[in-house]
Amino acid sequence: MGLTTAYRLSKQGHQVTVFESAPQLGGLATHHDYGPFVWDRFYHVILPSDQHLIGLLREIGLGEQLRWQKTLTGFYANRKYYSVSNTIEFLRFPALNLLDKVRLAFTLLYGSRINNWRKLEQIPVEDWLVRLSGRSTYEKFWEPLLRAKLGEYYQRVSAVFIWSYIKRLFSARDSSLSKEQLGYVQGGYKTVFERLATLIHQANGNIRTGVTVEYIGPAPNGGLLIEHSGTKEHFDKVFFTGPVNILQRVAARELFHLSKQDNPIDYLGVICMVLITRKPLVPFYIVNIADQQIPFTGVIGMSNIVALEETAGFHITYLPKYIPSDDPLLQQPNEEIKRQFASGIRSMFPDLKEEDVLSVHINRATKVQPMQVLNYSQIVPQVTAANKDFFVLNTSQFLRDNSNNNAVVRHVTEFFEHGFL
Ligand SMILES: Cc1cc2nc3c(=O)[nH]c(=O)nc-3n(C[C@H](O)[C@H](O)[C@H](O)COP(=O)(O)OP(=O)(O)OC[C@H]3O[C@@H](n4cnc5c(N)ncnc54)[C@H](O)[C@@H]3O)c2cc1C
């Protein structure tokens, strides 16, 4: 959000300075050094329907580096893997009977055609899915999928979450329930952030990594002051693109108005084990797990999309576990997380031998996305800048989208279309 905003401002002729507290750019979409190669810290894919994101990538000259791959979707139930990647496999999927399947197909079609999401906000996701798909399909198909995306949090979200997922995913398929096409940029998101940084530098902008903004306040003679590393700097305008709790911590009270402060936003956190192996673990991009004994919430076979030459011939598999952002597990040492995940790894990949594993990494993030609970658009605190030189853009302002980079780019584009300067 910050780099896209900075790039757009640079293009308009403004001289920008970007502050990033982490040592490297990219936030949640940043990269990680896995040893023989560098790839995204968390798994990221681009959908063919991500038109705003793809538009930006083309605009910054990365259109030619987009790669697309047909992928498979799997289900893990009763200690077996099932591919549900095309109509025939789906019709054969033994966990669902024919009626379940018809109801599931109806839910996907119906959901993809809904445009008025506001009504869905009042309905818990489980109620909506059970009503459309039936209890049996819900338990065997939707619940594992919700767990894979949200962990135990899934019971608290509204139907908007799954509607927006269906909408986004439906257009990733050639036709309903045929094979999915998913994409990435060669070199991963590192390539994207490096290109944005280059363009910002070319427009005389500055990028300061490893610098935490500690305070933003009004300057006596107009504009704003930013305080960091014991110094103060003056700027004409400031765009804040971090989460709301950090806004509350660093920005002077008179700069913004936050409605309904008694309703803090709950964020979802994630612990993500990354296995670098000499052989593939699954043939699927994503495996939804219908087995509550497994301690992680999904399996992401990234190398089924990303060409092996990107990852020095090794296979990269992510094992995410989504949890509330205040879950104590997020603070546990890596060894404890490895210990907890070990039984699931043994059950799901019984043929995996120690010598097949090059390395194991634990990545974590406390603020992955705001939880779209019931009536989210009415209870989410509205941030309004109360100073003509101060602007706030962040993912808590997404009312109908799950957090993803297409929604990020669209949010920035719409902000500029509404003519801020
Ligand atoms: C496991 C996982 C999988 C995902 N998969 C996908 C996917 O497949 N496709 C997709 O499109 N999206 C995906 N996403 C979502 C995507 O990463 C986010 O939508 C995107 O990163 C949000 O960008 P942002 O700029 O809003 O927030 P962030 O990435 O959180 O950036 C906020 C930045 O602000 C910085 N910051 C905070 N406070 C300060 C301060 N005081 N001073 C200076 N800097 C500060 C932070 O360090 C951070 O870099 C995924 C995310 C995760 C975690």
The ligand as an SDF file (V2000), in Angstrom:
LIG
                    3D

 53 58  0  0  0  0  0  0  0  0999 V2000
    0.1820  -15.9900    4.6130 C   0  0  0  0  0  0  0  0  0  0  0  0
   -0.2220  -14.9010    3.6510 C   0  0  0  0  0  0  0  0  0  0  0  0
   -0.6110  -15.2210    2.3590 C   0  0  0  0  0  0  0  0  0  0  0  0
   -1.0160  -14.2360    1.4680 C   0  0  0  0  0  0  0  0  0  0  0  0
   -1.3450  -14.5830    0.1960 N   0  0  0  0  0  0  0  0  0  0  0  0
   -1.6840  -13.6260   -0.6880 C   0  0  0  0  0  0  0  0  0  0  0  0
   -1.9320  -13.9530   -2.0430 C   0  0  0  0  0  0  0  0  0  0  0  0
   -1.8400  -15.1300   -2.4490 O   0  0  0  0  0  0  0  0  0  0  0  0
   -2.2980  -12.9580   -2.8980 N   0  0  0  0  0  0  0  0  0  0  0  0
   -2.4110  -11.6560   -2.4820 C   0  0  0  0  0  0  0  0  0  0  0  0
   -2.7250  -10.7850   -3.3050 O   0  0  0  0  0  0  0  0  0  0  0  0
   -2.1680  -11.3040   -1.2070 N   0  0  0  0  0  0  0  0  0  0  0  0
   -1.8120  -12.2490   -0.2950 C   0  0  0  0  0  0  0  0  0  0  0  0
   -1.5310  -11.9000    0.9970 N   0  0  0  0  0  0  0  0  0  0  0  0
   -1.8630  -10.5490    1.4460 C   0  0  0  0  0  0  0  0  0  0  0  0
   -0.8180   -9.4750    1.1350 C   0  0  0  0  0  0  0  0  0  0  0  0
    0.4370   -9.8360    1.6190 O   0  0  0  0  0  0  0  0  0  0  0  0
   -1.3380   -8.1910    1.8050 C   0  0  0  0  0  0  0  0  0  0  0  0
   -2.5440   -7.8510    1.1810 O   0  0  0  0  0  0  0  0  0  0  0  0
   -0.4520   -7.0150    1.6380 C   0  0  0  0  0  0  0  0  0  0  0  0
    0.8660   -7.2780    2.0420 O   0  0  0  0  0  0  0  0  0  0  0  0
   -0.9900   -5.8580    2.4760 C   0  0  0  0  0  0  0  0  0  0  0  0
   -0.1650   -4.7460    2.2560 O   0  0  0  0  0  0  0  0  0  0  0  0
   -0.2130   -3.4930    3.2100 P   0  0  0  0  0  0  0  0  0  0  0  0
    0.7560   -2.5180    2.6780 O   0  0  0  0  0  0  0  0  0  0  0  0
   -1.6100   -3.0550    3.4000 O   0  0  0  0  0  0  0  0  0  0  0  0
    0.2360   -4.0070    4.6590 O   0  0  0  0  0  0  0  0  0  0  0  0
    1.6200   -4.6180    5.1440 P   0  0  0  0  0  0  0  0  0  0  0  0
    2.1870   -5.5620    4.1340 O   0  0  0  0  0  0  0  0  0  0  0  0
    1.3550   -5.1360    6.5280 O   0  0  0  0  0  0  0  0  0  0  0  0
    2.5780   -3.3390    5.2350 O   0  0  0  0  0  0  0  0  0  0  0  0
    2.5750   -2.4370    6.3030 C   0  0  0  0  0  0  0  0  0  0  0  0
    4.0140   -1.9330    6.4340 C   0  0  0  0  0  0  0  0  0  0  0  0
    4.0780   -0.8790    7.3710 O   0  0  0  0  0  0  0  0  0  0  0  0
    5.3120   -1.0100    8.0670 C   0  0  0  0  0  0  0  0  0  0  0  0
    5.1930   -0.2520    9.3170 N   0  0  0  0  0  0  0  0  0  0  0  0
    4.3040   -0.4700   10.3170 C   0  0  0  0  0  0  0  0  0  0  0  0
    4.4960    0.4330   11.2950 N   0  0  0  0  0  0  0  0  0  0  0  0
    5.4980    1.2580   10.9040 C   0  0  0  0  0  0  0  0  0  0  0  0
    6.1150    2.3950   11.4780 C   0  0  0  0  0  0  0  0  0  0  0  0
    5.7400    2.8810   12.6800 N   0  0  0  0  0  0  0  0  0  0  0  0
    7.1220    3.0090   10.8050 N   0  0  0  0  0  0  0  0  0  0  0  0
    7.5050    2.5400    9.5840 C   0  0  0  0  0  0  0  0  0  0  0  0
    6.9340    1.4540    8.9910 N   0  0  0  0  0  0  0  0  0  0  0  0
    5.9340    0.8200    9.6430 C   0  0  0  0  0  0  0  0  0  0  0  0
    5.4390   -2.5080    8.2690 C   0  0  0  0  0  0  0  0  0  0  0  0
    6.7630   -2.8880    8.5760 O   0  0  0  0  0  0  0  0  0  0  0  0
    4.9670   -3.0250    6.9290 C   0  0  0  0  0  0  0  0  0  0  0  0
    6.0250   -3.1660    6.0020 O   0  0  0  0  0  0  0  0  0  0  0  0
   -1.0800  -12.8710    1.9010 C   0  0  0  0  0  0  0  0  0  0  0  0
   -0.6680  -12.5320    3.1930 C   0  0  0  0  0  0  0  0  0  0  0  0
   -0.2260  -13.5350    4.0590 C   0  0  0  0  0  0  0  0  0  0  0  0
    0.2360  -13.1490    5.4300 C   0  0  0  0  0  0  0  0  0  0  0  0
  1  2  1  0
  2  3  1  0
  2 52  2  0
  3  4  2  0
  4  5  1  0
  4 50  1  0
  5  6  2  0
  6  7  1  0
  6 13  1  0
  7  8  2  0
  7  9  1  0
  9 10  1  0
 10 11  2  0
 10 12  1  0
 12 13  2  0
 13 14  1  0
 14 15  1  0
 14 50  1  0
 15 16  1  0
 16 17  1  0
 16 18  1  0
 18 19  1  0
 18 20  1  0
 20 21  1  0
 20 22  1  0
 22 23  1  0
 23 24  1  0
 24 25  2  0
 24 26  1  0
 24 27  1  0
 27 28  1  0
 28 29  2  0
 28 30  1  0
 28 31  1  0
 31 32  1  0
 32 33  1  0
 33 34  1  0
 33 48  1  0
 34 35  1  0
 35 36  1  0
 35 46  1  0
 36 37  1  0
 36 45  1  0
 37 38  2  0
 38 39  1  0
 39 40  1  0
 39 45  2  0
 40 41  1  0
 40 42  2  0
 42 43  1  0
 43 44  2  0
 44 45  1  0
 46 47  1  0
 46 48  1  0
 48 49  1  0
 50 51  2  0
 51 52  1  0
 52 53  1  0
M  END
$$$$
